Amino acid sequence: MSEKRPSLVSTIICPECGHSKPEVMPTDACQWFYECTSCGAVLRPIPGDCCVYCSYGSAPCPPIQAGRKCCD
């Protein structure tokens, strides 16, 4: 049985201006900051989320997709 591979692309949607942009997620580190390429807002994870992809992305980070803890 093969393990499902996580999606490595997530579209981040800025809560400040609504701009969306597909980004390739890192597989070996959490991303705690993201600067919107439209308005310049610096996004940080919502409390309880491990990274900006889990808070603002169309897909959660690869470890979460795989059912593991992120960035331990």
C-alpha positions as CSV (number, residue, x, y, z in Angstrom):
1,M,0.0,0.0,0.0
2,S,1.5,3.4,-1.0
3,E,1.3,6.5,1.2
4,K,-0.5,9.4,-0.3
5,R,1.9,12.2,-1.2
6,P,1.1,15.6,0.3
7,S,0.4,18.5,-1.9
8,L,3.3,20.9,-1.9
9,V,1.5,23.9,-3.4
10,S,-0.9,26.0,-1.4
11,T,-2.5,29.2,-2.4
12,I,-2.1,31.8,0.4
13,I,-5.0,34.3,0.6
14,C,-4.1,37.6,2.4
15,P,-6.7,38.5,5.0
16,E,-5.8,42.1,4.6
17,C,-6.3,42.7,0.9
18,G,-7.7,39.3,-0.4
19,H,-4.8,38.8,-2.8
20,S,-4.0,35.2,-3.5
21,K,-0.8,33.6,-4.7
22,P,0.2,29.9,-5.1
23,E,3.4,29.1,-3.2
24,V,5.5,26.0,-2.9
25,M,5.6,24.9,0.8
26,P,8.8,23.8,2.4
27,T,9.0,20.2,3.5
28,D,11.8,20.6,6.0
29,A,10.8,23.7,8.0
30,C,7.7,25.7,9.2
31,Q,7.0,29.1,7.7
32,W,5.9,31.4,10.5
33,F,6.0,34.6,8.4
34,Y,4.7,35.5,4.9
35,E,4.8,38.9,3.3
36,C,1.9,39.6,0.9
37,T,3.2,40.4,-2.5
38,S,0.3,42.8,-3.1
39,C,-0.1,44.9,0.1
40,G,3.0,44.0,2.1
41,A,1.2,42.8,5.1
42,V,3.3,40.3,7.2
43,L,1.1,37.3,8.0
44,R,1.8,35.1,11.1
45,P,0.0,31.9,12.0
46,I,-3.4,32.2,13.8
47,P,-3.0,31.1,17.4
48,G,-3.4,27.3,17.4
49,D,-2.1,26.8,13.9
50,C,1.5,25.8,13.2
51,C,2.3,27.9,10.2
52,V,1.0,30.5,7.7
53,Y,-0.1,27.7,5.3
54,C,-2.3,26.1,7.9
55,S,-3.8,29.6,8.7
56,Y,-4.1,31.2,5.2
57,G,-3.4,28.5,2.6
58,S,-5.7,26.4,0.5
59,A,-3.8,23.3,1.7
60,P,-2.2,22.7,5.2
61,C,1.5,22.1,5.4
62,P,2.9,18.7,4.4
63,P,3.3,17.3,8.0
64,I,-0.3,18.1,8.9
65,Q,-1.5,16.6,5.6
66,A,0.4,13.4,6.5
67,G,-1.3,13.4,10.0
68,R,1.8,14.3,11.9
69,K,2.7,17.2,14.2
70,C,4.3,20.1,12.5
71,C,7.7,21.5,13.5
72,D,8.3,19.6,16.7
